[in-house]
Amino acid sequence: MKLNKNVRTGIAIAIGVLLLVLVLQNMHATPLTFITWSVRLPVFVVVLLSVVIGFLLGKLIRIKAR
């Protein structure tokens, strides 16, 4: 599906605004533990890391399927 440049720009701006709201509302720290490693990070960092890791895994699976 090919989108008009203005539509893509509007979608990018909307996603940016939503991301800004996510960051501003989730500044408090939360513990993150993995096996023996433990760290306190802001909630938005944990969410963004999860999104990035999921995106990269999706890319890897897509590349592997070709």
C-alpha positions in Angstrom: 0.0 0.0 0.0 1.5 3.3 -1.1 0.7 6.3 1.1 0.8 9.9 0.1 3.8 11.9 1.6 1.5 14.1 3.6 -0.2 11.1 5.1 3.1 9.5 6.0 4.2 12.8 7.6 1.0 13.0 9.6 1.4 9.5 10.8 5.0 10.2 11.8 4.0 13.3 13.7 1.2 11.4 15.5 3.6 8.6 16.5 6.1 11.2 17.7 3.5 12.9 19.9 2.4 9.6 21.3 6.0 8.7 22.1 6.5 12.1 23.8 3.4 11.5 26.0 4.7 8.0 26.8 8.0 9.4 27.9 6.5 12.3 30.0 4.1 10.0 31.8 6.5 7.2 32.6 9.6 8.9 34.0 9.6 6.9 37.3 12.2 4.1 37.7 11.3 0.5 37.9 13.5 -2.5 38.6 14.5 -4.7 35.7 16.0 -8.1 36.5 17.4 -10.6 34.1 19.0 -13.8 35.6 21.5 -12.2 38.0 21.6 -8.8 36.4 19.5 -6.1 38.0 19.1 -2.4 37.2 16.6 0.4 37.8 15.4 2.1 34.6 12.6 4.6 33.8 9.5 2.8 32.5 9.7 4.5 29.1 13.2 3.1 28.6 12.0 -0.4 29.3 9.1 0.0 26.9 11.3 1.5 24.2 13.9 -1.3 24.6 11.2 -3.9 24.3 9.9 -2.2 21.1 13.3 -2.0 19.5 14.2 -5.7 20.4 10.8 -6.8 19.0 11.4 -4.8 15.8 14.9 -6.3 15.4 13.6 -9.8 16.0 10.9 -9.2 13.4 13.4 -8.0 10.9 15.6 -11.1 11.5 12.7 -13.5 11.1 11.7 -11.7 7.9 15.2 -11.8 6.5 15.5 -15.5 7.4 12.2 -16.3 5.7 13.3 -14.9 2.3 
